[in-house]
């Protein structure tokens, strides 16, 4: 297949389609983690009335999924926090025995980030929203950095943002956020020249933090989404050590090119097992696919194809 320098696509992609949920128009841009003796996920389901909802799913092998037909129910102590609107693009991170997940909410003031926790994927506790609108992507680091929770996020606007840079922020308690730092932005004449945003939770490696991110290029026919890679400093993750000038995956397969939003590869989950990184990504805002890479090959590629 095309552009498989490092990642190799699963031969039976896509692995999840709208068939998995009765009311689904599409299922894409979702969060998947290891859980108990298999996998769990929170899936973005765009329904037939175009309400965006999130559904829990489970799998033994990470490929064949049973996704619940009913959307997630949130518990929240503060009635001012929940927004009954479209919810989408979840990310998942595990710290100790707690799964933290973030997602995007359509609020009257623009997209904002929601934050919740779960231990069993049955009970979900919604916390304070970490940032005001507008913000479109947010992912939590899998361990505290200098004693604080840390995230990468992408400030946005009220529309389909024609810009986007990656920022770092930290918090001692998941309520009070600060230490806001610019991490990296767009690059001219590149597949990442319109906007960039964080993908799956960063992965700790010897050299620092491995980040898979998305980059967008605007062609004469609209946006095209790609996957790229970076390595960030371990103690100061706003410092970029390496960043790919070549993309890792581009929308070249039919299921990546044809769909509700054509030409989209949107990385949203990554799991490392036996030195293999399994990347889950949304395709054309329609379905979910998977690709795998050897960790040593991926790290080497990012280093040797860096700006």
N, C-alpha and C positions, 0 to 999 in steps of 0.2 A: 504494500500500500504506500501511498505518497507520504512524504515527510515523516518517516519513521527512523530518524537517525538514532534516537535514544529510546523513546517509547514505542511499544508495539501494541497495536489495538487488539482487543479481544476479537476472536474470529467470528463470534456470533453477535456482535454489536448490532443494534442497541440492546441492552439487557433489560431495560424497563421502558414500557410504552404506556399510553393512556388506557390500554386494556386492563391494567392492574386495578383501577378504581372506576366504579360504575359511572360516576358523574364527571369523570375527567375528560377535558378537552386535550390536555397535555400533562406530562409529569417530567420535570427537569430541574436543574440547579438545586440539588438536594444535599443533605449532610448524612454521612455514613461513618460509623465507628465500629471497632470490635466491642462485643458485649457478650458476657458470659461465655458460652461455648460456640458462639457464632458472631453475628453482626446485627446491629440495630441501625435504624436510620430515621430521619425526619425528612419527609418528602414534600416538595412544592407541587401542589395539584392545582392547575388552572381549570376550574370547573366549566360546565357547558353554558352557564350564565355569566362567565368570566369574572366570577369571584375567585380570588386566590386564597387557598387554604393550605394548612400543613397537616400531614398525616404521618403516623408512626408506622414503621415497617420492620420486619424481622427476616433474617435469612441464616441458613446454616453455612453456606459457602460464599456469600457475598455476591452471588450472581442470580440465583433464583429467589425471588422475594415474595413475601406475603404482606401486602400493605393494607392497613385497616381502612374500611370504608368511611368511617366517621372521622372528622377532623379532631385535632388535639383540643382538650379542655384545659384551660389555664386556671390555677388558683392564684389569687392575688389579695393581699391584706388591705391594699389601698385602692379604693374604687376609682380614684382619679387617674390611675395609670393605664388600664386597658383601653385600647382603641378598637372599636368594632369596625374594622375596615379590612381591605385586602392585605394579606400577610404572605411573605415570600422570601426566597433565597436564604434558607437557614444555613448556619455553620455550627459545628459541634466540636467541643474540646473536653477532654477528661483531665481533671486535676484531682489526685488522690482517688476518692471513691465517688466523686460528684461529676456529672456531666453538665457542662455549661453550654448553652446554645444562644446564639444571636440570630436575629432575622430582621428583615425590613418590613416596616408598616407604612401603609399609605395613610398619612394624617392630613387634616385640612391645611396644615402649614407646609406640607411637602413630606417626602419620605423620611422616616426616622428609624432608629435602631431599637429593637426590643431585646430584652435579656431575661433569661429564665434558667432554672436548674432542675435536674431530675436525677434520681438514682436508679430508677427501675423502668423508665419510659412508660410509666402508667400515671404517675402523679407529677405534674409540672407546676413549679412555683415561679410566678412572674415577679421580677424585681423592678427597681426603678430603671427607666430608660437611661442609658449611659450618656447620650448626647442629644442636644436639641436638633430639630430639623434644620437644614436638610442634610441627610447622610444616607448613603446607599449600601455600603459594604462594611462589615465588621467581623473580625475573627480574633479569638482569644488565644494567647500563648498557652502551651500545655504545662507551664510551671511559672511560679512567681519569679520576677526578675528584680533583684535587689529588694526582696521582701514585699513586692507589690504585684497585683494583677496587672497584666499588660495586654494591649490590643493593637492591632493594625486596622485602620479604617479609611474610608474615602468620603470626605465631604462632597456634597452634591448640590443640586438645585431642585426646583419643583417639577421640572420636566424630564425628558430623556436626555440627561446631561451631556452636553458637547465638550466636557472637560472632566478631569479627574486625576488627582494625585494621591499617593499613599502617605498616611500619617501614623505616628505612634502616639499612644497615650497610656497612662498608668493610673492605678487607684489602690489605696490601702484597704478599701472596703466594698468595692463595686458600686459605690454611690457617689463619692467625690473623685472626680477625674481631673488630672492635670498632667504636667510634664509633656505637653504637646510638642511633638517634634516632626518636622518634615522628613520623610524617608526617601522617596524618589518620585519623579514625575514622568511626563511624556518625553519622547525623543523625536526630533524632526526626521522626516524622510524615513519612517520606520513603520513596522506593523504595530507599534505602540505609540503612535504620534498623536492620537486624539485623546485617549485617557487610559489609565491603568488602575487596577484595583486588586486587593488581596484575595487569594483563593482559599485553599484549605488552611487549617491551623498550621503554623510553622512547625518544622520538625527539627529537633535538636541533633546536631552532628558535631564532630570534633572541632570543625572549623568555625562553628557558630550556629546560625539558624537557617535552615533550608526553607525557602519560600517559593511555592508555585503561585503565580499570579496571572491575571488576564490583562491583555493589552488590546487596544482597539485602534484600527486604522479606518479612516473615512475615504471610501472610493467614490467615483462618480455615480455609483449605484447604491450608496449607503454604507452603514457600519459593517466591518468584519471583525470578529473576535478571535483571538489567538491565546495560547498558553505559553508563558515564559517562566524562567527560573532565576532566583537570586540567592545569594548567601549573605546574611546579615551578621554583624558583630554580636557575640554572645552576651556581653554585658551592656552594650549600648546598641540595641537593634535598629536604631535610626541611622546607624552608619552602615553603608552598603559596601561590602568587600568585593563582591562579584555580581554581575548582572548580564544576562544573555543578550547579545545583539542579534542572535538568530533565535527564532521561535522554537519551542519544543513540539507543539502540535498546531496545525492549521486546519481550517475547515475545508477539507478536500473530498471527503466521502459523501455519498448522496444524503445520508442521514444527518450529516453536519451542515450540508448546504441547503437542503430543502426542508421547510417547516414554517411555523408561524412567524419566526424571525430568521430569515435565511443567513447562512454563513456565520454560524456561531459555535465556537468551542469555549465552554465556560467551566473551568476547573473549580470544584467546590469541596471535594473530599480526597484525602490521601491516607493510606494505611500502609505501614511498613511491616513486612513479615518475612523472616529469613532473608534479609538484605534485598528484598524486592519491594519497590514502591508501587502500589496499586492506586492509580488515579481514576477517580470517578468524575465525569464531566457532563454538563448539559449540552445537548446538541440542537441547534436551531430553535431553541425555546420550545421543544416538542418532546424530547425523549432523553434518556440517560445512557451513556456508554462508558466503557472502561478500557484503560490501557495500562501496561506495566513496563517498568524499567528497573534495571539493576542499579542499586544505590551508587556504587562506585562509578558506573558509567555516567549517571546523571550528574554527580558532583564534578567529575572530570569535564564533562561537556560544558557546564556552567562556567568553570574556571577557564577553560581554553577558548571559549567563545564569548568572553566578557568584554564589555566596553573598557 
